[in-house]
Structures are given as C-alpha cells and as structure tokens.
Amino acid sequence: MAEIAHSSQDMDLHDKKQRYAAAGVREYLVVCLKPKKLHWFDLRNNCELASDAGGIFRSVLFPGLWIDGEALLRLDYQRLMGALNQGLATPEYAAFVANSRHRKSRHPPGPDHSRGKGVLCQVRKV
C-alpha cells in the first residue's frame, strides 16, 4: 500500500498505518511532500524500514523491489530506475520470481484474478 501525503501526513503516518496493519497489509509506504521524506513500514513486524548507506530502501515482502528514496523525492527518473534495475538483477529477485511461477503453476488463478482484480498495490494521491 502506498500513500502520497501532503496535508494528511499525520493521518497517513498514524491512523491509516494502524488500520492497514489491522487489515493485513504487510508493507506501507508514505511519500511525504512537506517535508520531503519517504517512510516505508514493515507492518508485520511493526517497524519502519531504513534506507541503506546509499539511500536505497529494500522491500522485505518483494525481494528486488529497491527504491532510491532521494531520487523518488527529486523525481530523478534515471537514478530511480538504476536502483530498481539493480534490485531486479539480484539472485533474491530471481528466486522470488521462480517461486511465484511455481506457486502459480500449482494453483492457477481463479476468474477474478484473470480479470485484473488481484491488485497487489494501490496508489492514492491525498
């Protein structure tokens, strides 16, 4: 789940975070516009993820999903895509994809998933 927060930052970082956790959302991102900051929460472990020394955030749930927080906030598409491509080139991502394909072949999606209702992430501008 992801939110872009401008005037609703207090609600997004507290009330909504708690509601999403109660609803079973595993990871939650909040892009705050004032001041500019990316918050990435691991709701299963009730903690906020920190970027590495290079400013890269790494998803716990989706191995290979790497986001350069500063590049995102500066709208630096080239640097943002560079970080993402590095994550997608990792052995962890390859294993994640292979495991996902294996699960999919064992349990084909039902008709709801085939019509696009199996959404993994919703982005809403606030």
MMTF fields as JSON, N, C-alpha, C and O atoms, coordinates in Angstrom:
{
  "mmtfVersion": "1.0.0",
  "mmtfProducer": "UNKNOWN",
  "numBonds": 503,
  "numAtoms": 504,
  "numGroups": 126,
  "numChains": 1,
  "numModels": 1,
  "chainsPerModel": [1],
  "groupsPerChain": [126],
  "chainIdList": ["A"],
  "bondAtomList": [4, 2, 8, 6, 12, 10, 16, 14, 20, 18, 24, 22, 28, 26, 32, 30, 36, 34, 40, 38, 44, 42, 48, 46, 52, 50, 56, 54, 60, 58, 64, 62, 68, 66, 72, 70, 76, 74, 80, 78, 84, 82, 88, 86, 92, 90, 96, 94, 100, 98, 104, 102, 108, 106, 112, 110, 116, 114, 120, 118, 124, 122, 128, 126, 132, 130, 136, 134, 140, 138, 144, 142, 148, 146, 152, 150, 156, 154, 160, 158, 164, 162, 168, 166, 172, 170, 176, 174, 180, 178, 184, 182, 188, 186, 192, 190, 196, 194, 200, 198, 204, 202, 208, 206, 212, 210, 216, 214, 220, 218, 224, 222, 228, 226, 232, 230, 236, 234, 240, 238, 244, 242, 248, 246, 252, 250, 256, 254, 260, 258, 264, 262, 268, 266, 272, 270, 276, 274, 280, 278, 284, 282, 288, 286, 292, 290, 296, 294, 300, 298, 304, 302, 308, 306, 312, 310, 316, 314, 320, 318, 324, 322, 328, 326, 332, 330, 336, 334, 340, 338, 344, 342, 348, 346, 352, 350, 356, 354, 360, 358, 364, 362, 368, 366, 372, 370, 376, 374, 380, 378, 384, 382, 388, 386, 392, 390, 396, 394, 400, 398, 404, 402, 408, 406, 412, 410, 416, 414, 420, 418, 424, 422, 428, 426, 432, 430, 436, 434, 440, 438, 444, 442, 448, 446, 452, 450, 456, 454, 460, 458, 464, 462, 468, 466, 472, 470, 476, 474, 480, 478, 484, 482, 488, 486, 492, 490, 496, 494, 500, 498],
  "bondOrderList": [1, 1, 1, 1, 1, 1, 1, 1, 1, 1, 1, 1, 1, 1, 1, 1, 1, 1, 1, 1, 1, 1, 1, 1, 1, 1, 1, 1, 1, 1, 1, 1, 1, 1, 1, 1, 1, 1, 1, 1, 1, 1, 1, 1, 1, 1, 1, 1, 1, 1, 1, 1, 1, 1, 1, 1, 1, 1, 1, 1, 1, 1, 1, 1, 1, 1, 1, 1, 1, 1, 1, 1, 1, 1, 1, 1, 1, 1, 1, 1, 1, 1, 1, 1, 1, 1, 1, 1, 1, 1, 1, 1, 1, 1, 1, 1, 1, 1, 1, 1, 1, 1, 1, 1, 1, 1, 1, 1, 1, 1, 1, 1, 1, 1, 1, 1, 1, 1, 1, 1, 1, 1, 1, 1, 1],
  "groupList": [{"groupName": "MET", "atomNameList": ["N", "CA", "C", "O"], "elementList": ["N", "C", "C", "O"], "formalChargeList": [0, 0, 0, 0], "bondAtomList": [1, 0, 2, 1, 3, 2], "bondOrderList": [1, 1, 2], "singleLetterCode": "M", "chemCompType": "L-PEPTIDE LINKING"}, {"groupName": "ALA", "atomNameList": ["N", "CA", "C", "O"], "elementList": ["N", "C", "C", "O"], "formalChargeList": [0, 0, 0, 0], "bondAtomList": [1, 0, 2, 1, 3, 2], "bondOrderList": [1, 1, 2], "singleLetterCode": "A", "chemCompType": "L-PEPTIDE LINKING"}, {"groupName": "GLU", "atomNameList": ["N", "CA", "C", "O"], "elementList": ["N", "C", "C", "O"], "formalChargeList": [0, 0, 0, 0], "bondAtomList": [1, 0, 2, 1, 3, 2], "bondOrderList": [1, 1, 2], "singleLetterCode": "E", "chemCompType": "L-PEPTIDE LINKING"}, {"groupName": "ILE", "atomNameList": ["N", "CA", "C", "O"], "elementList": ["N", "C", "C", "O"], "formalChargeList": [0, 0, 0, 0], "bondAtomList": [1, 0, 2, 1, 3, 2], "bondOrderList": [1, 1, 2], "singleLetterCode": "I", "chemCompType": "L-PEPTIDE LINKING"}, {"groupName": "HIS", "atomNameList": ["N", "CA", "C", "O"], "elementList": ["N", "C", "C", "O"], "formalChargeList": [0, 0, 0, 0], "bondAtomList": [1, 0, 2, 1, 3, 2], "bondOrderList": [1, 1, 2], "singleLetterCode": "H", "chemCompType": "L-PEPTIDE LINKING"}, {"groupName": "SER", "atomNameList": ["N", "CA", "C", "O"], "elementList": ["N", "C", "C", "O"], "formalChargeList": [0, 0, 0, 0], "bondAtomList": [1, 0, 2, 1, 3, 2], "bondOrderList": [1, 1, 2], "singleLetterCode": "S", "chemCompType": "L-PEPTIDE LINKING"}, {"groupName": "GLN", "atomNameList": ["N", "CA", "C", "O"], "elementList": ["N", "C", "C", "O"], "formalChargeList": [0, 0, 0, 0], "bondAtomList": [1, 0, 2, 1, 3, 2], "bondOrderList": [1, 1, 2], "singleLetterCode": "Q", "chemCompType": "L-PEPTIDE LINKING"}, {"groupName": "ASP", "atomNameList": ["N", "CA", "C", "O"], "elementList": ["N", "C", "C", "O"], "formalChargeList": [0, 0, 0, 0], "bondAtomList": [1, 0, 2, 1, 3, 2], "bondOrderList": [1, 1, 2], "singleLetterCode": "D", "chemCompType": "L-PEPTIDE LINKING"}, {"groupName": "LEU", "atomNameList": ["N", "CA", "C", "O"], "elementList": ["N", "C", "C", "O"], "formalChargeList": [0, 0, 0, 0], "bondAtomList": [1, 0, 2, 1, 3, 2], "bondOrderList": [1, 1, 2], "singleLetterCode": "L", "chemCompType": "L-PEPTIDE LINKING"}, {"groupName": "LYS", "atomNameList": ["N", "CA", "C", "O"], "elementList": ["N", "C", "C", "O"], "formalChargeList": [0, 0, 0, 0], "bondAtomList": [1, 0, 2, 1, 3, 2], "bondOrderList": [1, 1, 2], "singleLetterCode": "K", "chemCompType": "L-PEPTIDE LINKING"}, {"groupName": "ARG", "atomNameList": ["N", "CA", "C", "O"], "elementList": ["N", "C", "C", "O"], "formalChargeList": [0, 0, 0, 0], "bondAtomList": [1, 0, 2, 1, 3, 2], "bondOrderList": [1, 1, 2], "singleLetterCode": "R", "chemCompType": "L-PEPTIDE LINKING"}, {"groupName": "TYR", "atomNameList": ["N", "CA", "C", "O"], "elementList": ["N", "C", "C", "O"], "formalChargeList": [0, 0, 0, 0], "bondAtomList": [1, 0, 2, 1, 3, 2], "bondOrderList": [1, 1, 2], "singleLetterCode": "Y", "chemCompType": "L-PEPTIDE LINKING"}, {"groupName": "GLY", "atomNameList": ["N", "CA", "C", "O"], "elementList": ["N", "C", "C", "O"], "formalChargeList": [0, 0, 0, 0], "bondAtomList": [1, 0, 2, 1, 3, 2], "bondOrderList": [1, 1, 2], "singleLetterCode": "G", "chemCompType": "PEPTIDE LINKING"}, {"groupName": "VAL", "atomNameList": ["N", "CA", "C", "O"], "elementList": ["N", "C", "C", "O"], "formalChargeList": [0, 0, 0, 0], "bondAtomList": [1, 0, 2, 1, 3, 2], "bondOrderList": [1, 1, 2], "singleLetterCode": "V", "chemCompType": "L-PEPTIDE LINKING"}, {"groupName": "CYS", "atomNameList": ["N", "CA", "C", "O"], "elementList": ["N", "C", "C", "O"], "formalChargeList": [0, 0, 0, 0], "bondAtomList": [1, 0, 2, 1, 3, 2], "bondOrderList": [1, 1, 2], "singleLetterCode": "C", "chemCompType": "L-PEPTIDE LINKING"}, {"groupName": "PRO", "atomNameList": ["N", "CA", "C", "O"], "elementList": ["N", "C", "C", "O"], "formalChargeList": [0, 0, 0, 0], "bondAtomList": [1, 0, 2, 1, 3, 2], "bondOrderList": [1, 1, 2], "singleLetterCode": "P", "chemCompType": "L-PEPTIDE LINKING"}, {"groupName": "TRP", "atomNameList": ["N", "CA", "C", "O"], "elementList": ["N", "C", "C", "O"], "formalChargeList": [0, 0, 0, 0], "bondAtomList": [1, 0, 2, 1, 3, 2], "bondOrderList": [1, 1, 2], "singleLetterCode": "W", "chemCompType": "L-PEPTIDE LINKING"}, {"groupName": "PHE", "atomNameList": ["N", "CA", "C", "O"], "elementList": ["N", "C", "C", "O"], "formalChargeList": [0, 0, 0, 0], "bondAtomList": [1, 0, 2, 1, 3, 2], "bondOrderList": [1, 1, 2], "singleLetterCode": "F", "chemCompType": "L-PEPTIDE LINKING"}, {"groupName": "ASN", "atomNameList": ["N", "CA", "C", "O"], "elementList": ["N", "C", "C", "O"], "formalChargeList": [0, 0, 0, 0], "bondAtomList": [1, 0, 2, 1, 3, 2], "bondOrderList": [1, 1, 2], "singleLetterCode": "N", "chemCompType": "L-PEPTIDE LINKING"}, {"groupName": "THR", "atomNameList": ["N", "CA", "C", "O"], "elementList": ["N", "C", "C", "O"], "formalChargeList": [0, 0, 0, 0], "bondAtomList": [1, 0, 2, 1, 3, 2], "bondOrderList": [1, 1, 2], "singleLetterCode": "T", "chemCompType": "L-PEPTIDE LINKING"}],
  "groupTypeList": [0, 1, 2, 3, 1, 4, 5, 5, 6, 7, 0, 7, 8, 4, 7, 9, 9, 6, 10, 11, 1, 1, 1, 12, 13, 10, 2, 11, 8, 13, 13, 14, 8, 9, 15, 9, 9, 8, 4, 16, 17, 7, 8, 10, 18, 18, 14, 2, 8, 1, 5, 7, 1, 12, 12, 3, 17, 10, 5, 13, 8, 17, 15, 12, 8, 16, 3, 7, 12, 2, 1, 8, 8, 10, 8, 7, 11, 6, 10, 8, 0, 12, 1, 8, 18, 6, 12, 8, 1, 19, 15, 2, 11, 1, 1, 17, 13, 1, 18, 5, 10, 4, 10, 9, 5, 10, 4, 15, 15, 12, 15, 7, 4, 5, 10, 12, 9, 12, 13, 8, 14, 6, 13, 10, 9, 13],
  "groupIdList": [1, 2, 3, 4, 5, 6, 7, 8, 9, 10, 11, 12, 13, 14, 15, 16, 17, 18, 19, 20, 21, 22, 23, 24, 25, 26, 27, 28, 29, 30, 31, 32, 33, 34, 35, 36, 37, 38, 39, 40, 41, 42, 43, 44, 45, 46, 47, 48, 49, 50, 51, 52, 53, 54, 55, 56, 57, 58, 59, 60, 61, 62, 63, 64, 65, 66, 67, 68, 69, 70, 71, 72, 73, 74, 75, 76, 77, 78, 79, 80, 81, 82, 83, 84, 85, 86, 87, 88, 89, 90, 91, 92, 93, 94, 95, 96, 97, 98, 99, 100, 101, 102, 103, 104, 105, 106, 107, 108, 109, 110, 111, 112, 113, 114, 115, 116, 117, 118, 119, 120, 121, 122, 123, 124, 125, 126],
  "secStructList": [7, 3, 3, 3, 3, 1, 1, 7, 2, 2, 2, 2, 2, 6, 2, 2, 2, 2, 2, 2, 2, 2, 6, 6, 7, 7, 3, 3, 3, 3, 3, 3, 3, 6, 6, 3, 3, 3, 3, 3, 3, 3, 6, 6, 6, 6, 3, 3, 3, 7, 7, 7, 6, 6, 1, 3, 3, 3, 7, 1, 1, 1, 6, 6, 7, 3, 3, 3, 2, 2, 2, 2, 2, 2, 6, 7, 2, 2, 2, 2, 2, 2, 2, 2, 2, 2, 2, 2, 6, 1, 2, 2, 2, 2, 2, 2, 2, 2, 2, 2, 2, 2, 2, 2, 2, 2, 1, 7, 7, 7, 2, 2, 2, 2, 6, 6, 7, 7, 7, 1, 7, 7, 3, 3, 3, 7],
  "xCoordList": [0.853, 0.0, 0.904, 1.952, 0.492, 1.281, 0.366, -0.752, 0.844, 0.119, 1.067, 2.262, 0.534, 1.27, 0.594, -0.577, 1.342, 0.758, 1.235, 2.434, 0.281, 0.61, 0.048, 0.803, -1.26, -1.863, -2.35, -2.769, -2.299, -2.829, -1.732, -1.972, -0.554, 0.605, 0.368, 0.713, -0.21, -0.45, -1.371, -1.121, -2.433, -3.37, -2.692, -2.878, -1.913, -1.264, -0.217, -0.058, 0.493, 1.58, 1.104, 1.87, -0.143, -0.612, -1.898, -1.86, -3.04, -4.329, -4.393, -4.756, -4.041, -4.119, -3.147, -3.469, -1.971, -0.983, -1.553, -1.407, -2.192, -2.785, -3.934, -4.08, -4.741, -5.857, -5.355, -5.886, -4.34, -3.785, -3.187, -3.356, -2.503, -1.915, -3.021, -2.897, -4.099, -5.215, -5.891, -6.442, -5.846, -6.468, -5.559, -5.967, -4.322, -3.43, -2.442, -1.734, -2.385, -1.387, -0.014, 0.195, 0.911, 2.223, 3.262, 4.068, 3.25, 4.182, 3.393, 2.406, 3.846, 3.126, 4.14, 5.031, 4.001, 4.883, 4.11, 2.972, 4.729, 4.137, 5.19, 6.278, 4.849, 5.713, 5.185, 4.131, 5.928, 5.54, 6.143, 7.33, 5.311, 5.778, 6.35, 7.188, 5.909, 6.443, 6.56, 5.524, 7.726, 8.996, 9.096, 8.433, 9.918, 10.065, 10.773, 11.924, 10.044, 10.613, 9.798, 8.574, 10.498, 9.845, 9.863, 10.915, 8.689, 8.557, 8.131, 7.186, 8.837, 8.488, 8.343, 9.304, 7.146, 6.843, 6.686, 6.052, 7.269, 7.033, 5.973, 6.285, 4.724, 3.613, 3.526, 2.944, 4.095, 4.091, 4.939, 4.598, 6.051, 6.972, 6.862, 7.649, 5.879, 5.616, 6.872, 7.224, 7.539, 8.742, 8.84, 8.219, 9.632, 9.895, 11.22, 12.224, 11.217, 12.439, 13.313, 12.811, 14.599, 15.547, 16.238, 16.369, 16.672, 17.442, 18.866, 19.304, 19.576, 20.975, 21.827, 21.291, 23.126, 24.036, 23.912, 24.214, 23.475, 23.306, 21.923, 21.633, 21.059, 19.732, 18.696, 17.61, 19.032, 18.134, 17.269, 17.777, 15.963, 15.021, 14.797, 14.679, 14.738, 14.535, 13.314, 13.219, 12.393, 11.184, 11.536, 12.387, 10.876, 11.013, 10.094, 10.461, 8.917, 7.896, 8.205, 7.956, 8.742, 9.029, 10.528, 10.982, 11.305, 12.75, 13.023, 12.416, 13.942, 14.283, 13.603, 13.984, 12.593, 11.953, 12.786, 12.667, 13.626, 14.507, 14.091, 13.884, 13.97, 13.612, 14.63, 14.883, 15.201, 16.111, 15.227, 14.63, 15.147, 14.251, 14.519, 13.585, 15.779, 16.124, 15.778, 15.275, 16.04, 15.728, 14.222, 13.771, 13.45, 11.998, 11.522, 10.691, 12.045, 11.608, 12.068, 11.417, 13.195, 13.702, 13.2, 13.514, 12.412, 11.916, 13.059, 12.981, 14.111, 15.275, 15.033, 15.45, 14.354, 13.926, 15.104, 15.017, 16.172, 17.316, 17.907, 18.164, 18.119, 18.671, 17.668, 18.054, 16.388, 15.343, 15.304, 15.233, 15.35, 15.337, 16.637, 16.627, 17.746, 19.013, 18.934, 19.385, 18.358, 18.213, 17.264, 17.539, 16.148, 15.186, 15.819, 15.657, 16.532, 17.179, 18.239, 18.413, 18.943, 19.904, 19.186, 19.652, 18.06, 17.292, 16.76, 16.752, 16.312, 15.761, 16.836, 16.517, 18.096, 19.2, 19.749, 20.713, 19.147, 19.671, 19.193, 18.138, 19.973, 19.54, 18.262, 17.474, 18.055, 16.851, 15.596, 14.568, 15.695, 14.553, 14.308, 13.162, 15.365, 15.217, 14.544, 13.677, 14.939, 14.333, 12.87, 12.026, 12.566, 11.19, 10.306, 9.198, 10.797, 10.037, 9.851, 8.752, 10.916, 10.815, 9.812, 9.01, 9.858, 8.925, 7.488, 6.557, 7.314, 5.978, 5.421, 4.244, 6.268, 5.827, 5.47, 4.503, 6.246, 5.978, 4.629, 3.835, 4.374, 3.083, 1.937, 0.877, 2.146, 1.097, 0.762, -0.408, 1.771, 1.509, 0.774, 0.012, 0.998, 0.312, -1.103, -1.984, -1.33, -2.64, -2.986, -2.773, -3.518, -3.864, -4.855, -5.702, -4.756, -5.68, -7.103, -7.358, -8.022, -9.434, -9.857, -9.035, -11.111, -11.581, -11.427, -11.202, -11.538, -11.373, -9.976, -9.824, -8.933, -7.566, -7.311, -6.558, -7.924, -7.683, -8.299, -7.927, -9.228, -9.828, -9.165, -9.696, -8.005, -7.261, -7.659, -7.289, -8.4, -8.82, -7.793, -7.995, -6.713, -5.685, -4.651, -3.464, -5.054, -4.159, -3.29, -3.794, -1.979, -1.041, -0.77, -0.394, -0.948, -0.593, -1.576, -1.916, -2.018, -2.922, -2.245, -1.772, -2.185, -1.592, -2.704, -3.484, -2.76, -3.804, -3.2, -2.527, -3.423, -2.917, -3.861, -5.073, -3.276, -4.074, -3.869, -4.455],
  "yCoordList": [-1.154, 0.0, 1.223, 1.234, 2.245, 3.471, 4.681, 4.662, 5.714, 6.976, 8.116, 8.052, 9.147, 10.389, 11.401, 11.733, 11.888, 12.743, 14.175, 14.448, 15.074, 16.491, 17.114, 17.491, 17.221, 17.812, 16.748, 17.084, 15.48, 14.407, 13.58, 12.442, 14.131, 13.387, 12.75, 11.585, 13.483, 12.916, 11.704, 10.689, 11.81, 10.695, 9.503, 8.361, 9.76, 8.681, 7.942, 6.729, 8.662, 8.051, 7.392, 6.676, 7.623, 7.062, 6.25, 5.02, 6.941, 6.239, 5.252, 4.091, 5.708, 4.822, 3.66, 2.528, 3.943, 2.872, 1.78, 0.593, 2.179, 1.203, 0.443, -0.763, 1.139, 0.475, -0.516, -1.619, -0.122, -1.027, -2.269, -3.38, -2.087, -3.229, -4.172, -5.389, -3.617, -4.442, -5.178, -6.262, -4.585, -5.197, -6.239, -6.909, -6.369, -7.382, -6.889, -7.691, -5.567, -5.018, -5.281, -5.055, -5.75, -6.146, -5.033, -4.883, -4.255, -3.132, -1.897, -1.988, -0.75, 0.504, 1.607, 1.813, 2.317, 3.43, 4.727, 4.808, 5.746, 7.08, 8.045, 8.174, 8.714, 9.746, 11.075, 11.543, 11.68, 12.978, 14.078, 14.047, 15.053, 16.124, 17.317, 18.038, 17.543, 18.638, 18.162, 17.969, 17.961, 17.945, 16.682, 15.684, 16.728, 15.594, 14.444, 14.556, 13.331, 12.148, 10.927, 10.99, 9.813, 8.543, 7.718, 7.507, 7.258, 6.354, 5.0, 4.916, 3.933, 2.583, 1.715, 1.512, 1.208, 0.453, -1.037, -1.42, -1.86, -3.301, -3.502, -3.55, -3.619, -3.68, -5.026, -5.115, -6.072, -7.377, -7.333, -7.951, -6.601, -6.504, -5.177, -4.901, -4.347, -3.073, -2.202, -1.715, -2.018, -1.183, -0.397, -0.75, 0.673, 1.458, 1.008, 0.923, 0.721, 0.297, 1.522, 2.61, 1.331, 2.405, 2.131, 0.982, 3.19, 3.019, 2.593, 2.762, 2.04, 1.702, 2.966, 4.063, 2.819, 3.973, 4.736, 5.929, 4.068, 4.717, 5.317, 5.845, 5.241, 5.816, 4.902, 5.35, 3.611, 2.653, 1.941, 1.409, 1.944, 1.178, -0.148, -0.192, -1.233, -2.573, -3.22, -3.345, -3.624, -4.291, -5.617, -6.357, -5.909, -7.211, -8.211, -9.37, -7.764, -8.616, -8.995, -10.129, -8.059, -8.277, -8.125, -7.031, -9.2, -9.121, -8.553, -8.969, -7.603, -6.97, -5.639, -4.892, -5.32, -4.012, -3.032, -2.942, -2.307, -1.329, 0.056, 0.269, 0.993, 2.367, 3.309, 3.272, 4.144, 5.192, 6.336, 7.051, 6.506, 7.497, 8.916, 9.647, 9.311, 10.675, 10.887, 11.948, 9.894, 10.008, 10.14, 10.913, 9.384, 9.47, 10.876, 11.452, 11.417, 12.735, 13.866, 14.907, 13.654, 14.666, 14.434, 15.202, 13.363, 12.98, 12.71, 13.048, 12.101, 11.726, 10.331, 9.33, 10.283, 9.024, 8.096, 6.89, 8.636, 7.797, 7.089, 5.886, 7.825, 7.22, 6.259, 5.212, 6.615, 5.756, 4.423, 3.368, 4.463, 3.236, 2.445, 1.215, 3.138, 2.45, 1.579, 0.434, 2.128, 1.356, 0.187, -0.928, 0.437, -0.634, -1.75, -2.928, -1.391, -2.402, -3.196, -4.387, -2.558, -3.291, -4.327, -5.46, -3.952, -4.885, -6.044, -7.189, -5.741, -6.781, -7.724, -8.786, -7.344, -8.19, -9.095, -9.826, -9.056, -9.84, -11.291, -11.58, -12.202, -13.597, -13.749, -14.663, -12.86, -12.918, -12.67, -13.319, -11.716, -11.452, -12.641, -13.042, -13.2, -14.364, -15.52, -16.195, -15.745, -16.815, -16.502, -17.399, -15.246, -14.821, -15.086, -15.607, -14.729, -14.941, -16.435, -16.875, -17.212, -18.659, -19.284, -20.13, -18.872, -19.397, -18.979, -19.767, -17.757, -17.275, -18.067, -18.425, -18.343, -19.13, -20.546, -21.122, -21.105, -22.454, -22.504, -23.416, -21.52, -21.47, -21.277, -21.885, -20.427, -20.149, -21.408, -21.664, -22.197, -23.405, -24.454, -25.254, -24.453, -25.396, -24.942, -25.771, -23.621, -23.067, -21.962, -20.785, -22.325, -21.287, -20.288, -20.659, -19.036, -18.017, -18.297, -18.851, -17.901, -18.032, -16.957, -16.136, -16.947, -15.978, -14.532, -13.656, -14.25, -12.866, -12.343, -11.189, -13.179, -12.746, -12.533, -11.635, -13.339, -13.216, -11.942, -11.512, -11.332, -10.075, -8.865, -7.757, -9.068, -7.941, -7.526, -6.435, -8.351, -7.961, -8.33, -8.011, -8.981, -9.372, -8.269, -8.514, -7.079, -5.931, -6.061, -6.31, -5.894, -6.0, -4.646, -4.599, -3.559, -2.251, -1.224, -1.214, -0.385, 0.687, 2.005, 2.179, 2.932, 4.239, 5.274, 5.329, 6.082, 7.089, 8.412, 8.49, 9.453, 10.775, 11.431, 11.491, 11.925, 12.537, 14.042, 14.755],
  "zCoordList": [0.0, 0.0, 0.0, 0.645, -0.723, -0.782, -0.711, -1.226, -0.079, 0.035, -0.316, -0.027, -0.932, -1.125, -0.217, -0.4, 0.764, 1.794, 1.646, 1.594, 1.58, 1.577, 2.846, 3.742, 2.927, 4.125, 5.112, 6.22, 4.726, 5.571, 6.231, 6.635, 6.341, 6.838, 8.203, 8.4, 9.146, 10.479, 10.405, 11.055, 9.613, 9.475, 8.778, 9.197, 7.724, 6.967, 7.787, 7.648, 8.636, 9.411, 10.698, 11.344, 11.076, 12.336, 12.153, 12.145, 12.006, 11.937, 10.776, 10.966, 9.575, 8.416, 8.549, 8.19, 9.061, 9.241, 10.146, 9.857, 11.225, 12.139, 11.483, 11.685, 10.708, 10.02, 8.98, 8.856, 8.24, 7.229, 7.89, 7.389, 8.992, 9.707, 10.173, 10.037, 10.718, 11.184, 10.028, 10.216, 8.83, 7.656, 6.992, 6.044, 7.497, 6.951, 5.907, 5.298, 5.691, 4.763, 5.36, 6.552, 4.559, 5.08, 5.015, 5.933, 3.94, 3.817, 3.399, 2.669, 3.873, 3.663, 3.45, 4.274, 2.337, 2.006, 2.075, 1.612, 2.657, 2.677, 2.14, 2.701, 1.051, 0.485, 0.989, 0.558, 1.906, 2.468, 1.606, 1.28, 1.241, 0.368, 1.123, 0.582, 2.378, 3.189, 4.617, 5.255, 5.161, 4.448, 3.607, 3.892, 2.581, 1.666, 2.371, 2.794, 2.483, 3.125, 2.729, 2.615, 2.523, 2.254, 3.531, 4.134, 3.934, 5.079, 4.52, 3.736, 4.928, 4.471, 5.709, 6.452, 5.926, 7.139, 6.835, 5.852, 7.69, 7.705, 8.778, 9.967, 8.354, 9.312, 10.023, 11.103, 9.435, 10.108, 11.363, 12.371, 11.303, 12.44, 13.179, 14.085, 12.791, 13.445, 13.544, 14.618, 12.395, 12.403, 11.095, 10.092, 11.13, 9.934, 9.352, 10.059, 8.056, 7.387, 7.121, 6.84, 7.213, 6.944, 5.619, 5.198, 4.976, 3.743, 4.11, 5.249, 3.13, 3.361, 3.248, 3.091, 3.326, 3.275, 1.954, 1.902, 0.896, -0.402, -0.609, -1.682, 0.417, 0.318, -0.314, -0.683, -0.441, -1.089, -0.038, 0.95, -0.274, 0.536, -0.163, -1.388, 0.602, 0.035, 0.667, 1.888, -0.175, 0.305, 0.948, 0.452, 2.054, 2.714, 2.013, 1.825, 1.634, 1.039, -0.409, -0.818, -1.182, -2.602, -2.856, -3.192, -2.702, -2.947, -4.339, -5.326, -4.397, -5.664, -5.877, -6.777, -5.062, -5.16, -4.345, -3.124, -5.058, -4.437, -4.917, -6.111, -3.987, -4.32, -3.693, -2.488, -4.532, -4.067, -3.58, -4.385, -2.269, -1.678, -2.144, -2.473, -2.177, -2.604, -4.074, -4.445, -4.904, -6.332, -6.538, -7.383, -5.766, -5.86, -5.504, -6.206, -4.425, -3.965, -4.886, -4.972, -5.575, -6.516, -7.941, -8.85, -8.127, -9.447, -10.423, -11.604, -9.91, -10.719, -11.284, -10.702, -12.422, -13.022, -13.327, -13.095, -13.832, -14.205, -12.98, -13.021, -11.908, -10.691, -10.045, -9.527, -10.076, -9.538, -10.276, -9.646, -11.599, -12.401, -12.23, -12.294, -12.016, -11.765, -10.522, -10.526, -9.458, -8.209, -8.422, -7.979, -9.098, -9.343, -10.168, -9.848, -11.218, -12.064, -11.312, -11.568, -10.396, -9.563, -8.716, -8.592, -8.136, -7.329, -8.153, -7.699, -9.375, -10.236, -10.776, -11.313, -10.636, -11.098, -9.994, -10.22, -8.805, -7.681, -7.738, -8.304, -7.151, -7.058, -6.226, -6.466, -5.251, -4.417, -5.258, -5.062, -6.203, -7.08, -8.005, -8.209, -8.56, -9.45, -8.705, -9.259, -7.461, -6.663, -6.371, -6.399, -6.095, -5.83, -7.054, -6.922, -8.237, -9.473, -9.726, -10.061, -9.569, -9.784, -8.824, -9.221, -7.571, -6.574, -6.897, -6.729, -7.355, -7.723, -8.894, -8.902, -9.887, -11.045, -10.626, -11.126, -9.712, -9.233, -8.521, -8.75, -7.657, -6.95, -7.925, -7.771, -8.938, -9.915, -10.71, -10.993, -11.072, -11.856, -11.021, -11.563, -9.715, -8.826, -8.504, -8.275, -8.485, -8.136, -9.128, -8.838, -10.296, -11.278, -10.691, -9.878, -11.094, -10.562, -10.989, -12.059, -10.128, -10.444, -11.421, -11.829, -11.802, -12.787, -12.323, -13.158, -11.034, -10.561, -10.843, -11.243, -10.64, -10.878, -12.36, -12.737, -13.195, -14.625, -15.186, -16.278, -14.468, -14.91, -14.26, -14.328, -13.628, -13.083, -11.69, -11.256, -10.963, -9.618, -8.559, -7.387, -8.922, -7.963, -7.796, -8.014, -7.42, -7.314, -6.081, -4.986, -6.252, -5.14, -4.489, -3.318, -5.209, -4.669, -5.183, -6.365, -4.318, -4.696, -4.362, -3.239, -5.3, -5.066, -5.113, -6.063, -4.082, -3.99, -3.579, -2.551, -4.359, -4.02, -3.021, -3.233, -1.918, -0.864, -0.883, -0.069]
}
